[in-house]
Amino acid sequence: MIQRILISDKAKESINQLRAKHGAIIFHQSGGCCDGSSPICLPKEEFLINEMDVWLGKIHDCDFYMSKDQFEYWKNTQLTLDVIKGRGASFSLEVALDLYFVIKSRLFSSKEIEQLSPIRFGA
């Protein structure tokens, strides 16, 4: 099974720091006005998932979602969560660590598309 979402080792380290301070966290691939298409990291209980969200999978024991509309653009793309130094203009938790989560992407091959991990809608 081909995973839709992957994670770098540096991002795992950042998640460990954030969990130590905030407990369980969740990611949502933003398509909003503030950070364009940046991944947003929030405490799990502070982000409400609904039927308009698509679950792509778990990364480092964190659920990763994006909106249905945005999924239509990204559905043939494997995403990798990474982190870089610097401050994004975001409400995301990593800003306090002077870090910025980013998404790297690549298109799936036609053979990989046949083997993709399942998605699910809503919570």
N, C-alpha and C positions, 0 to 999 in steps of 0.2 A: 504494500500500500504506500503510495506517494503522499507525503505530508504537504498540506497547503501552506503551513506556517512553520518556520524554523527559528532558531535563536542563536546568537553568537555567545561565546564564553564571556566576553566583556558585559553583555547585557544580563547574563545570569548573575554575575557578581553584583551588578547594580540592583537587580531584583532582590537579592539576598539582603542588601542594605535597606532597601525600602520596606521589605517585609518585617525586618527587625523593629522598625519604627512604627509602621502602619498596620501590620497584620496582613490578612489576605488582600490581594490586589487583583485588578482586572485590567485588560487592555481593550481599547476600541480604536479602530483605524478611523481617524477623523477625516471628514470630507468637508469640514466646516470652514468658517471664515477666518479663524484665528491663526491656525498653523497649516492651512492647506490640507495636505494629506499626511500629517504627522500622526503617529500612534499616541494615544492619550492613555496614561496610567493613572488609575484612581483607586481608592479603597473600594473593595468589592461591594460593600453595603451602600456606597454612595452613587453607584451607577445603576440605573434601572434599565434592564434589557426588556425589549418587547418584541412583538411579532414582526417588526420591521428590521430586526437585527439578524445577522447570519453568524453562527458560531463556526469558526474555521478550525478550531482545535485548541489544545493546551500547549503552552510553552513554559517550561520550568515550573510546572504546576499552577499556571495562571491561564484562565480562559481568555481567548482572543476573539473579538467580534468585529464586525463592520456592518454598515447599513446595507439593506438589500440593493438599493440603487447603486451604491458604490461597488458592491460585489459583482454586479453585471460588467463593470469595467475591468475588474481584477480577476475574474473567475478562471482565466487561463494562465494565471501568473502565480509562481511560488514566491512567497514573501519571507524575508528574513529580518527579524527584529535585531537591531544593533544599537549601539550607543556611542555618542561622540562627546568630547568636551565642549562646553559652551552652554549658553542659556537660550532656549527657544522662547518665543512669546507664547507661553502655554500655561494652562492650569494643571498640567501633568505633574505628578509627584516628584519626578527626577530633577526638576528645575532647582529644587533646594540643594541638590548635590552638585550643582554647576555642570549638569549633564543634560543630554538631549537625545531621547530615543528617536531613531530613524528607521525607515524601512528600505531595504534593498530588495530588488525584484529581478526575476527572470521568467521568461515565457516557458511553459511546459511544452514538451514535444507531444506530437499526436499520440505516441505510444504511452507516455506518462498520463495523459488526460484519461485514458481508459482505466488507469489504476489509482485515481485520486481518492484520498480519504473522504468520507462522507461529511456533508455539512448538515446543520440543523438550524431551523428558524426559531426565534424567540428564546425565552429563558429556559 
